[in-house]
Amino acid sequence: MHARRQIRQPVPGSVNRGSMLALAGDFFILFFGITCSFSVHLVGQLPIAEIVAIPTLPFLLLTRRKEIFRPGLRTVYVLLLLWLIGQVVTDAVRRTATVDRMIADAGIVFFAMDIMLLAAFISNSDRRKVLFFLGFGVGVILGTRFDPTGWAPDYPWKFGYGPGVILLVVLLSCFFYKRRAYPVVILLYMGLILVNLLANYRSPILFLIVSGILVIPVIPERIGRLRLLPRNGRVAQVALLSALGLAGGWAAQAAVSWATNRGLAGEEARRKNLAQMESKGGLLFGGRPEIFVSMIAVKDSPIIGHGARAKDYRYIELLADIGEERNLPGDPQFDEELFQGLIPTHSHLIGSWVTAGILGSLVWFYLFWIALKSLVETVALRPPLAPLYTYLLIMLVFDTWFSPFGSTERAREAGLIIIMFDLLTQSTGQLKRMRRFRMTLWQRRRFASMAMH
C-alpha cells in the first residue's frame, strides 16, 4: 500500500507577504517611471529616479543577481565599461574641465544603474513593463506642466507634452490590440499622426506609421492559394520587414509633404519643411545637418575622442558651410549662441564617438543590432504589447543615428533594453517549439500571443 502523499500547506501569512512585496514592487516601478522627468541640480541635472536608485541598487544586487547579470546584459555592461574607459582616457588626454568630466562619467554610470534596476524589476513581467512606461509617460506630462525645461515653454508639444501623450496612447492601443480590435488601434494612430502633423512634430509620424504597418495585420497571410506573407525563414521575414519599413518611410514623408503644402502647421513650419525637402538631404538629413559635422569630427580624431562637452568653433563654421551648400535655412549667429562652441552632435552613436572616442561607439553599434533583431522577432510573433515594442524599437533605431542621448533617454532606453533581451530569450524557445510542430504563420502568431499572454 502506497503511503499517502502529503500536501504542503502554505505558511500562514506567506501568501500575503508575497502579495504585499509584489504590490510594493509595482508601486516602486511606477514611481520610478514618473520621477524620471523631475530633476535636481547637483553637478549637473540628475533625475530623482536615479537618486532613488542609488540606495536601492545594492539590495537588488544581493537579491536579484540572476536577472541583473543575465547573459545579454553582461555584454551591455562590458561595453558600457569600455565607453567609460574611453571617456576617462579621452578626458585625460584632452585635459577636460573637471565638472564636464564628472557629468559625462556620471551619465554612463547612471545608464548602467538604470539597466540594472529595471532588469531586477521588469524582467519577464509585462505588467511591470506597462507600469514603468505608464509612469514614464505620466511623468513627462507632469514635468512639462510643473517643471518645464529647455525648449518646452516655447514648443510645449514637441519638447513637452507630446512624447508623454504619444507613449500613453500607444500603451492604450495595446489594450485594443490584445483583443484584436484593430480598427480602434488604427484610429488611435491616425489621431496621433494628425496631431503631430498639426504641430510639425515629424519623427513620431515616421515611428507611428512604420510601427503601425509592421504590427497591424492589414495584409492577409494568403488570398486563396496565393501566399502573400512568407511561411518561415529569416531571410524572407527580414526582406518583408525592410520593404514594409521603406513603405512606411515613404508614407510618412508623403504625409508631411501633404500637411506642408496645405500649411496645416503654420507658415514658419511650411517654409522650414519646404527648404529641407528641396535640399540635397531631403527631410531626414535636411533636418539633421549636425550629423555631417559630427562625422567630420570623428574623422579628425577617430580613436581618442574630443572630450566631454568639447568646444571648437571650427565645427560651428562647418555647420554653417554645410547648410549653405545644401540650401538649408539657417542662422550662423543663432547656432553660435545655441551651441556655445560645443561640437554639434545629434546622435547617440556619433555623439559618444566624438566625446569618448571609438570605445564610446561600441555599445550603440551593439544595441542598434539588437534592436533590429528584436524588431524582426516582434513583427514575426506579434505579442500583446507589440504596438509599444515596435514604437520604442523604431525610435531607438532612429535615435541611435539621429538624436542626442540625454538624462531622460537613459531610463526609457534602459527599459527598452530589458524588453529587447526578454523578446529574444522568449522567442528563441518559442520558435524551436514552432518549428518542431511545423506551424503556419497564422498559428505561430496565435501560439506566441497565448504564450506571452
C-alpha positions in Angstrom: 0.0 0.0 0.0 1.5 3.3 -1.1 1.9 6.0 1.5 -0.5 8.9 1.1 1.2 11.9 -0.5 1.3 14.8 1.9 0.2 18.1 0.5 2.3 21.0 1.8 0.2 23.8 3.2 1.3 27.4 2.7 2.7 29.0 5.7 0.1 31.4 7.2 0.9 34.9 6.1 3.4 33.9 3.4 0.9 34.5 0.6 0.0 37.9 1.9 3.7 38.9 2.4 4.4 37.8 -1.2 1.4 39.8 -2.5 2.5 42.8 -0.5 6.0 42.6 -1.8 4.7 42.3 -5.4 2.4 45.3 -4.8 5.3 47.3 -3.3 7.4 46.5 -6.4 4.6 47.6 -8.7 4.3 51.0 -6.9 8.1 51.4 -6.9 8.4 50.9 -10.6 5.5 53.3 -11.3 7.1 55.9 -9.0 10.5 55.3 -10.7 8.9 56.0 -14.1 7.2 59.2 -13.0 10.2 60.7 -11.4 12.4 60.2 -14.4 11.2 63.6 -15.7 11.9 65.5 -12.5 15.5 66.5 -11.8 17.6 68.2 -9.1 20.7 70.1 -9.8 23.9 68.7 -8.3 26.9 68.9 -10.5 24.5 68.6 -13.5 20.8 67.7 -13.8 20.1 64.4 -12.1 16.6 62.8 -12.3 15.0 62.0 -9.0 14.5 58.4 -10.2 18.3 57.9 -10.3 18.8 59.4 -6.9 16.3 56.8 -5.6 18.2 54.1 -7.5 21.4 54.7 -5.5 20.3 53.2 -2.2 18.0 50.6 -3.9 20.6 49.0 -6.2 22.9 47.4 -3.5 19.9 45.4 -2.1 18.9 44.4 -5.7 22.4 43.2 -6.4 22.1 40.8 -3.5 18.6 39.5 -4.2 18.2 39.7 -8.0 21.7 39.0 -9.4 20.3 36.4 -11.8 18.1 39.0 -13.6 20.6 41.8 -13.4 23.5 39.7 -14.8 21.7 37.7 -17.5 23.9 36.8 -20.5 22.8 39.5 -22.9 23.1 42.2 -20.3 26.6 41.2 -19.3 27.7 42.2 -22.8 26.0 45.6 -22.4 27.8 46.2 -19.1 31.2 45.3 -20.6 30.6 47.7 -23.5 29.4 50.4 -21.1 32.6 49.9 -19.1 34.6 50.3 -22.3 32.7 53.5 -23.0 33.6 54.8 -19.5 37.2 53.9 -20.0 37.2 55.7 -23.4 35.7 58.7 -21.8 38.2 58.8 -18.9 41.2 58.3 -21.2 39.9 60.9 -23.7 39.3 63.5 -21.0 42.7 62.9 -19.5 44.4 63.4 -22.9 42.3 66.4 -23.8 42.6 67.9 -20.2 38.8 68.3 -20.0 37.4 70.5 -17.2 36.6 68.6 -14.0 32.9 69.4 -14.0 32.5 68.3 -17.6 34.3 65.0 -16.8 32.1 64.3 -13.8 28.9 64.9 -15.8 30.0 62.7 -18.7 31.2 59.8 -16.4 28.1 60.0 -14.3 25.9 59.8 -17.3 27.5 56.4 -18.3 27.4 55.1 -14.7 23.8 56.0 -14.2 22.8 54.5 -17.5 24.3 51.2 -16.3 22.5 51.6 -12.9 19.1 52.2 -14.7 19.6 49.0 -16.7 20.4 47.0 -13.5 17.5 48.4 -11.6 15.0 47.8 -14.4 16.3 44.4 -15.1 15.6 43.5 -11.4 12.1 44.8 -11.5 10.6 44.4 -15.0 12.4 41.3 -16.5 9.8 38.8 -17.8 6.9 40.9 -16.5 4.5 42.5 -19.0 2.6 44.1 -16.1 5.6 45.9 -14.7 6.8 46.9 -18.2 3.4 48.6 -18.7 3.6 50.2 -15.2 7.1 51.6 -15.9 6.2 53.2 -19.3 2.8 54.3 -17.9 4.7 56.2 -15.2 7.2 57.5 -17.6 4.6 58.9 -19.9 2.7 60.5 -17.0 5.9 61.9 -15.6 6.7 63.6 -18.9 3.3 65.3 -18.9 3.6 66.3 -15.2 7.2 67.5 -15.7 6.1 69.7 -18.6 3.2 71.1 -16.6 5.1 71.9 -13.4 8.8 71.9 -14.2 9.2 72.8 -17.9 12.8 72.9 -19.1 14.8 73.6 -22.3 12.6 74.2 -25.3 9.4 73.1 -23.6 8.0 76.6 -22.8 8.4 77.6 -26.5 7.3 74.3 -28.1 5.1 72.6 -25.5 4.0 69.7 -27.7 7.3 68.7 -29.4 9.5 69.2 -26.4 6.9 68.8 -23.6 3.6 67.0 -23.6 3.9 65.3 -27.0 6.3 62.4 -26.1 4.3 61.6 -23.0 0.9 61.7 -24.6 2.1 59.6 -27.6 3.6 57.0 -25.2 0.3 56.8 -23.2 -1.8 56.4 -26.4 0.4 53.7 -27.7 0.1 51.9 -24.4 -3.7 52.3 -24.7 -3.6 50.8 -28.2 -2.0 47.7 -26.7 -5.3 47.1 -24.8 -7.3 47.0 -28.0 -4.5 45.2 -30.0 -4.6 42.4 -27.5 -8.3 42.0 -28.1 -7.8 42.2 -31.9 -9.8 45.4 -32.1 -7.5 46.6 -34.9 -9.8 49.4 -36.2 -9.6 51.1 -32.8 -5.8 50.8 -32.9 -5.8 52.3 -36.4 -8.0 55.2 -35.3 -5.7 55.9 -32.3 -2.7 56.0 -34.5 -4.4 58.2 -37.1 -5.4 60.7 -34.4 -1.8 60.9 -33.1 -0.4 61.3 -36.6 -2.9 64.2 -37.3 -2.0 66.0 -34.1 1.8 65.7 -34.9 1.2 66.9 -38.4 -0.5 70.0 -37.0 2.4 70.5 -34.6 5.1 69.7 -37.2 6.5 67.1 -34.9 7.8 64.9 -37.7 9.8 62.0 -36.2 6.9 60.4 -34.3 4.9 60.4 -37.5 7.6 58.2 -39.0 7.6 55.9 -35.9 3.8 55.6 -35.8 3.3 54.9 -39.5 6.1 52.3 -39.7 5.2 50.6 -36.4 1.5 50.5 -37.5 2.3 49.0 -40.8 4.5 46.4 -39.2 2.3 45.1 -36.5 -1.3 45.8 -37.5 -2.3 42.7 -39.7 -3.8 44.7 -42.6 -2.1 42.2 -45.1 -3.7 38.7 -45.0 -1.4 35.7 -44.9 -2.9 34.5 -48.2 -5.7 35.0 -50.7 -6.9 31.7 -51.9 -3.8 29.8 -53.0 -1.7 32.9 -53.3 0.6 33.3 -50.3 1.3 37.0 -49.5 3.4 36.5 -46.4 6.4 34.2 -46.0 5.7 30.9 -44.2 9.0 30.9 -42.4 12.7 31.7 -42.9 14.6 34.7 -41.5 15.7 36.0 -44.9 12.1 36.3 -46.2 11.0 37.9 -43.0 13.8 40.4 -43.0 13.1 41.2 -46.6 9.4 41.8 -45.9 10.2 43.9 -42.9 12.6 46.0 -44.9 10.0 46.5 -47.6 7.3 47.5 -45.2 9.7 49.8 -43.4 10.6 51.6 -46.6 6.9 51.8 -47.5 6.2 53.4 -44.0 9.0 55.9 -44.5 7.6 56.9 -47.9 4.1 57.2 -46.3 5.5 59.4 -43.5 7.2 61.7 -45.9 4.1 61.9 -48.1 2.0 62.8 -45.0 4.4 65.6 -44.0 4.5 66.9 -47.6 0.7 66.9 -47.8 0.5 68.8 -44.5 3.2 71.2 -45.5 1.7 72.1 -48.9 -1.6 73.0 -47.1 0.1 75.0 -44.3 -1.5 73.0 -41.6 1.3 73.7 -39.1 1.7 77.3 -39.9 3.8 79.5 -42.2 7.1 79.1 -40.3 6.8 75.3 -40.4 5.9 75.4 -44.1 9.0 77.4 -45.1 11.2 75.2 -43.0 9.8 71.9 -44.4 9.9 73.1 -48.0 13.5 74.2 -47.7 14.5 70.9 -46.2 12.6 68.8 -48.7 14.3 70.8 -51.6 17.7 70.3 -50.0 20.2 67.6 -51.0 19.5 65.5 -47.9 15.7 65.7 -48.0 13.6 65.9 -44.8 15.8 63.4 -42.9 19.3 64.8 -43.4 18.0 68.3 -44.0 16.6 68.3 -40.5 19.8 66.8 -39.1 22.7 68.7 -40.6 24.7 68.1 -37.4 25.4 64.5 -38.5 27.7 65.7 -41.3 29.7 67.9 -38.9 30.0 65.2 -36.2 31.2 62.7 -38.8 34.0 65.1 -39.7 34.8 65.4 -36.0 35.0 61.6 -35.8 37.3 61.5 -38.9 39.5 64.1 -37.3 40.0 62.1 -34.1 38.6 58.5 -34.6 40.4 56.7 -31.7 40.7 59.2 -29.0 37.7 61.5 -28.9 37.5 65.2 -28.4 36.4 65.0 -24.7 33.3 65.7 -22.7 31.5 68.9 -23.9 34.3 69.5 -26.3 34.4 73.0 -27.8 35.7 74.0 -31.2 34.2 76.9 -33.1 35.6 75.5 -36.3 32.8 72.9 -36.4 30.2 75.6 -35.9 31.6 77.3 -39.0 31.4 73.9 -40.8 27.8 73.6 -39.9 27.0 76.9 -41.5 29.0 76.0 -44.6 27.2 72.7 -45.0 23.8 74.4 -44.6 24.7 76.9 -47.3 26.0 74.1 -49.6 22.8 72.1 -49.2 20.5 75.2 -49.4 19.2 74.7 -45.8 17.7 77.6 -43.8 19.9 78.6 -41.0 21.3 81.4 -38.9 25.0 81.2 -38.1 24.7 83.6 -35.2 21.9 81.6 -33.7 23.9 78.4 -34.0 26.9 80.1 -32.2 24.6 81.1 -29.3 22.9 77.7 -29.3 26.0 75.5 -29.2 28.3 78.0 -27.4 31.3 76.4 -29.2 30.3 72.8 -28.5 30.9 70.4 -31.4 27.4 69.8 -32.9 26.3 66.2 -32.5 22.7 64.9 -32.8 23.2 61.2 -32.5 23.6 58.6 -29.7 26.3 56.8 -31.6 28.3 59.6 -33.2 27.9 61.8 -30.1 29.5 59.2 -27.9 32.2 58.6 -30.5 33.0 62.3 -30.6 33.2 62.7 -26.9 34.8 59.3 -25.8 36.5 58.0 -28.9 35.8 54.7 -30.7 35.2 52.9 -27.4 32.2 55.1 -26.8 30.5 53.9 -30.0 30.7 50.2 -29.5 27.7 49.9 -27.1 25.5 51.8 -29.6 26.6 49.6 -32.6 25.6 46.6 -30.4 22.3 48.0 -29.2 21.4 49.0 -32.8 21.9 45.4 -33.9 19.9 44.0 -31.0 17.1 46.5 -31.7 16.9 45.3 -35.3 16.8 41.6 -34.2 14.1 42.4 -31.6 12.1 44.3 -34.2 12.1 41.2 -36.5 11.0 39.0 -33.6 8.2 41.4 -32.6 6.8 41.5 -36.1 7.1 37.7 -36.5 5.4 36.9 -33.2 3.2 39.9 -32.5 2.9 39.7 -28.7 0.1 41.6 -26.9 2.4 44.6 -26.3 3.6 44.7 -30.0 2.5 48.3 -30.6 4.6 49.6 -27.7 7.6 47.4 -28.6 7.7 48.4 -32.2 7.2 52.1 -31.5 10.1 52.1 -29.0 12.3 49.9 -31.1 11.9 52.1 -34.2 12.5 55.1 -32.1 15.8 53.6 -30.8 16.9 52.6 -34.3 16.3 56.2 -35.4 17.8 57.8 -32.3 21.0 55.8 -32.5 21.9 57.8 -35.5 19.8 61.0 -35.4 19.0 62.0 -31.8 21.2 63.1 -28.8 21.5 60.9 -25.7 20.4 62.7 -22.5 19.2 62.2 -19.0 15.6 61.5 -19.9 16.5 59.0 -22.5 18.7 56.9 -20.1 15.8 55.3 -18.2 13.5 55.0 -21.2 16.1 53.2 -23.2 17.2 51.1 -20.2 13.7 49.8 -20.0 13.7 49.1 -23.8 17.0 47.1 -23.4 15.2 44.8 -20.9 12.4 44.4 -23.3 14.8 43.5 -26.2 16.5 40.7 -24.3 13.2 39.4 -23.0 11.9 39.3 -26.5 15.0 37.5 -27.9 15.1 35.0 -25.0 11.3 34.2 -25.2 11.3 34.0 -29.0 14.2 31.6 -29.1 12.4 28.9 -27.1 9.1 29.6 -28.9 10.5 29.3 -32.4 12.1 26.0 -31.5 8.7 24.6 -30.5 7.0 26.2 -33.5 9.5 24.6 -35.9 9.1 21.3 -34.2 5.4 21.2 -34.8 5.7 22.9 -38.3 3.2 25.6 -37.5 1.9 28.0 -40.2 2.5 31.8 -39.8 -1.1 32.4 -38.5 -0.6 29.5 -36.0 2.8 30.9 -34.9 1.3 34.3 -34.1 -1.6 32.7 -32.2 0.8 30.5 -30.3 3.1 33.4 -29.5 0.2 35.6 -28.3 -1.0 32.8 -26.0 2.5 32.1 -24.7 3.3 35.7 -24.0 -0.2 36.5 -22.5 
